[in-house]
Amino acid sequence: MHERERHRIILSAIQEKPVITVQDIAELTEASEATIRRDIASLHVQGKLRRVRGGAEAVHPPQLGNLAARPFRVSESVNIDKKRAIARGAVDLCEEGDSIIINGGTTTFQMVHFMSARRLQVMTNSFAIAEHLVKHSKCTVSIPGGAIYRDQSLILSPFDNDAIRNFYARRIFIGAQGVSSHGIMESDALVIQSEQKLMRQADELIIMVDSSKFSKRSSMILCPLDNVSTIITDDKIPEEAAAMVADAGIKLITVKPIASAEKEDTTSVA
């Protein structure tokens, strides 16, 4: 990842919370901690953040948001090659005319780049996905009612009487904060509530996660592995994680990262 891109991610991340650690940024950018310390020092000199012991803080600390989920702009370019390949594998599962649900997230968002020529019926709670599909595809797009959470580009409502209950799909595609033997993990209760409502409206649950998510944990469980039909991930998935997925009776699709949406499909089934 280039220095300019790392700096963009760092500056976006400190708008998520007042202080972020060197270790957190290294995980986001997949750069060494030494590199991140140099980046922080450079941005400190430029007056774009304040260097603190073990990390950095915003010059103008952000107001606390309503969601614990990471802002869309922070995660959008992290593991982008893997996300593109995972998204292509997901779209390959769809047949012309299918009704599908796409949950908001930076991995699921990449699906839109492979849907321009498709005619699908799509329900999504992602403002970014809905906007892109309306402008650049032939898909029919539905969105639920609710408030727009700008940072996460999500449309969420705590109420049951929204458009979700009137839409039924063959498959739902969801990202996640982590995957373990305990189940599919998320970080925010309101996000989980929304995802569970969407999940009730689909026959099959497809989880889209890059291989790093098998080593990550969260304090909240979205659903047990028993609820999952398929997991799509990249070919760096650890052997023990692949074995866990197989033992749970879940179909595993692995993909090789691709550098752009124009490259040939590299999806393989494990």
N, C-alpha and C positions, 0 to 999 in steps of 0.2 A: 504494500500500500504506500502511495506517495505521501510525502510530508504534508502537502496541502490538504489531502483528504484526511489524514490523521488529525490535523489541526481543526478541520471542520467538525469532525466527530467529537473531539475533546470539548470544543466550545458549545456544541449542542448538548453534550452530556452534563455540563455544569449548569445548564438551565433546567435539567431534570431534578436536581437536588443541590443544595448549597455547597456541599463538599463531595468530591469524588476522589478515590484513591488511585495511586499509580497502578495497582494490581487490577482494579476495575477497568481502567483505560486500556491496559495491556491486553485484557481479555476481549474487549470490544474491537480493538484494531489488529489483534494477532501480532503485535510488535513486542520487542523485548522491553523490560522495565527500564533499562538504561536509555533506550531510544525515547521512551515516554518522558523520562525525567528531562532529557534535552529539549523535547517539545514543550514541556511545561515551562522550562526556563526561558525559552525563546518567546512564548506567548506572554509570560510575566513581564519581560523587558518591553514588549510591545504594548503593555497595559491592557491586554485583552482578558486576563485573569490574574488571580493572586496565587502565588506559589505558597503552599503551606506544608508542614511536615507530613510526608507520606502521600502528598497529592496536590490538589488544586481546589480553589473555590472561586465562585463567580464574583466579579467586581460589583455587580448589582444582583444580590441573591434573589432568585425567583420566588414568587408567591407559591405556596404549596398548592398543588393541583388536587383534583378529586379522584384521580386514578393512580394506582401504584404501577401500572403498566408503563414500560419504557416508551418515550415519544417516538413517533414514526420516523422522524428525521434522524434520530440517533442510530437506529438499527438498520435503516434502509440500505446502506452500502456495505454492511458487515456480511462477510461470506456471500457476496453477491453472485459469484460464479456458481456456487452450490445451490443457491436459491433459484437461479434461473433454470438449472437442470432439473431440480425437484419440481418446479412449476410446470415444465414441459412434460414431465412424467405424469403429472396430475391431469393436465389437459388431454393427454393421450387416452386416459380412461373414459373420456366423455364421448358420447355418440351424438350425431346431429339431432337436434330437437330435444335433447335431455333437459330435464329440470334439475338444477343444482343449486346448492347454497355455498357461498364462499364467505368465510368469516374474515374479519379485518386482521391484517398483519402484513409484515414486510415480505414474508415468504409467499403467502397466498396472493399478495398484490402482483407478483411476477407472472401469475397466470394470465393476466390481461394481455401480455405481449404475444401470446400464442392463441388468442381467441378472436383475432380481428376478422378472420374469414368464417368463423363458426356462427351457427344460429342456435343459440342455447337460451333457455329461460333461466335467468339468474336472480336469486335473492341474495343480497349482501348487506351487512351492517357497516361496510367500509365506505366512507364518503369518497376516498381516493379511487377505489375500485369502480364504484358506480359512475363517477365522473368520467373515468377513462373509457369504460365500456360504452357509455352513451355517445361519446365523441368518436370512438375509433373501432366500433364493432357493429355487427348486425344483431347482436343479442337483445332479447327483451329483458329489461332490468327493473327489479322491484327493490325497494328499501323499506325497512320498518320505520315506524314512528319513534320519536325520542329526541333527546338532546344530542347535539354534535360536540364531541370532545376533540377540539382542534389538534392538540398535541399528538393524539393517537389516531386521528382521522377516523374515529368510530362514531356510530350512531347507536346510542344505548338508551333503553327505557326500563324502569323497574316494574312497569305494568304489563299485564298479560293481554290486554285488549288492543294489540297492535296488529300490523299486517302479517306478522310472522305466522300466526295461527291459521291463516288462510292460504298458505303456500306449502305445497308438499313436494319433496325432492327425492330423486333417486339416490343422490350422494350429497354429503356435506364435506367440505374441505376446510380443515382447521390447522393452524400452527399451534405451537405450545412453548412454554418456558422450559419444560423438561419432560423427560420420559424415564420412568423407572418401573421396577416390579410393583410399586404401589399404585401406579397408574399414570395418567396424563396430568401434568402439573401446570398451573397458572399462578399469577401473582396478585390478582385483584378480584375481590368478591363480586363486584358489579360486572366485570368481564365474564366471570364464570357463570353468573346468573343469565347473562345474555346468550352465551354459548350453549348452555344447557337447554334453553328455550329453542334455539335453532336446531340442536341435535334431535329433539323430539319430532321434528318435521321431516326427517330423512331416513331412508332405509339403511344406508351404509355410512359409516364414519371413517373418513380418510384423514390421517394425521400426516402433516408435512413438516418435517424437521431436519435441519442439518445434523451431522454426526456429533457435533459438540453438545447437543441438547441431551444426549444420553449420559453425560457426566454432570449435568446441572440439576439442581433441586430447588423446589419452592415449598412454601409452607401450606399451599392449598392444592387439593386434588380436584381436577375437573371431572374425571370419570375413571373407573377401573379399566384395565387393559381388556377385559371381557367385552367392553362396548365397542372396541376398535375392530374394523374389518381389515384395513390396510395401513401400513406405514410406508411413506416414501422418504428416503434419505439418500445421502451421498455414499460413495463407495469406501469412505474412511470409517464407517461404523465399526466400533470395536467388536471383536469376536464374541465376547461375553454378552454384549448388548444384542447382537444378532441371534444368539442362542436364546436369550430371554424372550425375544419377539416370537421365535419359532415355537418355544415351549408354550406360549400363550395362544397358539393357534392363529396368529395374525399373519396375513400375507405381507411379505417384505419386498419392496421394490427399491433397488439401489441404482443410482445414476452417477455418471462421471461428470464433474464440474465442466461447464462450458463457458467460454469467454464472452459470447454474445448470442443474442436470440437467433441470429442467422445461421449458426452452425448446425450441422446435422444432428439428429436425435441420437443420443447415446444411452438411452434407457435400457436397463437389463433387469430381468426378474431373478431374484435369488430364492 
